Amino acid sequence: MKISTRFSDAIHLLAFIHIYKGQIPLTSENISGSIETSPVMVRKLMGELRKAGLIETKHGTPDPKLAKPTDRISLLDVYLAVEKDKPLFEIDHKTNPQCIVGGNIQGTLKEYYSQAEVAAKAKLNNIKLSDVIDTILVKQKEKEYLKKEN
């Protein structure tokens, strides 16, 4: 089973727009080169982020903008924009109901998964895009410093 990277790609896209605004054309090709995905996927993600009110775009121009300050965009906002109501955890419903484990695993995991999902979403709601961008910039500065030292 392939795990979706849409959520991390959407965060990547938003951080890219903020960091590179005014420095390079913010085309889907340039953004896709950083994410290492197709420009089509970038445009789809941008459409979902636009519908959610997280970015503003003008058709035919490579100039997307964040619709809100980075400290007002939570990672939960981004998750909901691209994953909608998709659960964080999936339960395998094809188990043997005659088995003690197979007959009880879905109901058991559903309870625990629900608790974990609420906790994870609460944490995502408290992490802002500005936190992610600040961390990216600190990590880059550290890399540049270490490169000078060597």
JODATA-V526981 format. One record per residue. N is the residue number from 1. SS is DSSP state (H for helix, E for strand, - for the rest). PHI is phi as a letter, one per 40 degrees, with the letter a starting at -180 (none if undefined). Layout:
# JODATA-V526981
n/ss/phi
N/SS/PHI
N/SS/PHI
This chain:
# JODATA-V526981
n/ss/phi
1/-/none
2/-/c
3/-/c
4/-/c
5/-/b
6/H/d
7/H/c
8/H/c
9/H/c
10/H/c
11/H/c
12/H/d
13/H/d
14/H/c
15/H/c
16/H/d
17/H/d
18/H/c
19/H/c
20/H/c
21/-/d
22/-/g
23/-/b
24/-/a
25/-/c
26/-/c
27/-/c
28/H/c
29/H/c
30/H/c
31/H/c
32/H/c
33/H/c
34/H/c
35/H/c
36/-/g
37/-/b
38/-/c
39/H/d
40/H/c
41/H/c
42/H/c
43/H/c
44/H/c
45/H/c
46/H/c
47/H/c
48/H/c
49/H/c
50/H/c
51/H/d
52/-/c
53/-/g
54/-/c
55/E/b
56/E/b
57/-/b
58/-/b
59/-/d
60/-/g
61/-/b
62/-/c
63/-/b
64/-/c
65/E/b
66/E/c
67/-/c
68/-/b
69/-/c
70/H/c
71/H/c
72/H/b
73/-/b
74/E/c
75/H/c
76/H/c
77/H/d
78/H/c
79/H/d
80/H/c
81/H/c
82/H/b
83/H/b
84/-/f
85/-/b
86/-/c
87/-/c
88/-/c
89/-/b
90/-/b
91/-/b
92/-/c
93/-/c
94/-/b
95/-/b
96/-/c
97/-/c
98/-/c
99/-/c
100/-/d
101/-/c
102/-/d
103/-/c
104/-/b
105/H/c
106/H/c
107/H/c
108/H/c
109/H/c
110/H/d
111/H/c
112/H/c
113/H/c
114/H/c
115/H/c
116/H/c
117/H/c
118/H/c
119/H/c
120/H/c
121/H/c
122/H/c
123/H/c
124/H/c
125/H/c
126/H/c
127/-/c
128/E/b
129/H/d
130/H/c
131/H/c
132/H/c
133/H/c
134/H/d
135/H/c
136/H/d
137/H/c
138/H/c
139/H/c
140/H/c
141/H/c
142/H/c
143/H/c
144/H/c
145/H/c
146/H/c
147/H/c
148/H/c
149/H/c
150/-/c
